[in-house]
């Protein structure tokens, strides 16, 4: 006989359970996100706008900065959103797809 477990959500312990700590982390991660986005987009715009930076290395750097901006948007925005809302339980599918 096998066990039948119907798990629908996972409860994860976050960085802090206190409201004041979550507000402070929200501000810190929001500032880090903004600085990262401004820096990455500045690199992309500089490489595209300047004709003297048309070497393959600089184009690769601009591409890597663009990918970092996209990845930061996908991950950091979810983290920042989780600090604002109270329900922080990922679904089983979301948890399993992270592996």
C-alpha positions as CSV (number, residue, x, y, z in Angstrom):
1,X,0.0,0.0,0.0
2,X,1.3,3.4,-0.9
3,X,0.8,6.7,0.8
4,X,-1.6,9.2,-0.8
5,X,-0.5,12.8,-0.1
6,X,-2.2,15.6,-1.8
7,X,0.1,18.5,-1.3
8,X,-1.3,21.7,-2.8
9,X,1.1,24.4,-1.4
10,X,4.3,24.8,0.4
11,X,4.9,27.1,3.4
12,X,8.3,28.7,3.2
13,X,9.9,30.7,5.9
14,X,10.9,34.0,4.6
15,X,13.7,36.4,5.5
16,X,11.6,37.9,8.3
17,X,8.1,37.4,9.7
18,X,7.9,40.9,11.2
19,X,6.1,43.7,9.4
20,X,8.8,46.3,10.2
21,X,11.5,44.0,8.9
22,X,9.5,43.3,5.7
23,X,9.1,47.1,5.1
24,X,12.8,47.6,5.5
25,X,13.7,44.8,3.2
26,X,11.1,46.1,0.7
27,X,12.9,49.5,0.6
28,X,16.4,47.9,0.4
29,X,15.5,45.5,-2.4
30,X,13.6,48.2,-4.3
31,X,16.6,50.4,-4.2
32,X,19.0,47.6,-5.3
33,X,16.6,46.8,-8.1
34,X,16.4,50.4,-9.3
35,X,20.2,50.9,-9.3
36,X,20.7,47.6,-11.1
37,X,18.2,48.5,-13.8
38,X,19.6,52.0,-14.3
39,X,23.1,50.7,-14.6
40,X,22.3,47.9,-17.0
41,X,20.2,50.0,-19.2
42,X,22.8,52.8,-19.2
43,X,25.4,50.2,-20.5
44,X,23.0,49.1,-23.2
45,X,22.2,52.6,-24.3
46,X,25.8,53.7,-24.3
47,X,27.0,50.8,-26.4
48,X,24.2,51.2,-28.9
49,X,24.5,55.0,-29.1
50,X,28.3,55.2,-29.5
51,X,29.8,54.2,-32.8
52,X,33.2,53.8,-31.3
53,X,32.0,51.0,-29.0
54,X,31.1,48.8,-32.0
55,X,33.5,46.0,-31.1
56,X,32.2,42.4,-30.4
57,X,33.3,42.6,-26.8
58,X,31.1,45.7,-26.2
59,X,28.2,44.3,-28.0
60,X,28.5,41.1,-25.9
61,X,28.7,43.3,-22.8
62,X,25.5,45.2,-23.8
63,X,23.8,41.8,-24.5
64,X,24.8,40.5,-21.0
65,X,23.5,43.8,-19.4
66,X,20.2,43.4,-21.2
67,X,19.9,39.8,-20.1
68,X,20.7,40.8,-16.5
69,X,18.0,43.5,-16.7
70,X,15.5,40.9,-17.9
71,X,16.4,38.4,-15.3
72,X,16.4,41.1,-12.6
73,X,12.9,42.1,-13.7
74,X,11.6,38.5,-13.5
75,X,13.1,37.6,-10.1
76,X,13.3,40.8,-8.2
77,X,9.8,42.0,-9.0
78,X,8.5,38.7,-7.6
79,X,10.6,39.1,-4.4
80,X,9.5,42.7,-3.9
81,X,5.8,41.8,-4.6
82,X,6.1,39.0,-1.9
83,X,7.2,41.6,0.7
84,X,4.0,43.6,0.0
85,X,1.4,40.9,0.0
86,X,0.9,38.6,3.0
87,X,0.3,35.3,1.3
88,X,3.7,33.9,0.5
89,X,2.9,30.3,-0.3
90,X,4.0,29.1,-3.8
91,X,1.9,26.5,-5.6
92,X,3.2,23.0,-6.0
93,X,3.7,23.5,-9.7
94,X,5.6,26.8,-9.2
95,X,7.8,25.1,-6.5
96,X,8.5,22.0,-8.7
97,X,9.3,24.1,-11.8
98,X,12.1,25.9,-9.9
99,X,14.2,22.8,-10.0
